[in-house]
Amino acid sequence: MSSRYVRLDPETVRLLDRCIAQAQEAAARLNRDGVDEAMRTRLASALMEAISLGERDEGRLVAFALQVLPAYRERLARPSPPPLAEAPGRAFSDDRVPKPVTNRL
């Protein structure tokens, strides 16, 4: 029987803290209803899964966690918008949400 408790070194805890903050920020931009406790739990669970598989790259951890969100997966399925120079009237780019990572764990 495996324990549900995991021992993490201080640097990994700091890494997870940064990643959950970034993932929640991105999730809030993707989800009109905001980030609730259930969503935070899903993001944190995904981060713990990736950490347990040995991932330590901050960007890949955040992108992995965001894949639990339907809005993020839908965004990945859409074709990329044209560059800003070709899209008059756009006030800002949509680059504030982390890009998907093609290198899966």
Summary of the structure (lengths in Angstrom):
residues: 105
radius of gyration: 15.6
end to end distance: 24.7
largest distance: 58.7
contacts: 239
relative contact order: 0.16
helix: 54%
strand: 0%
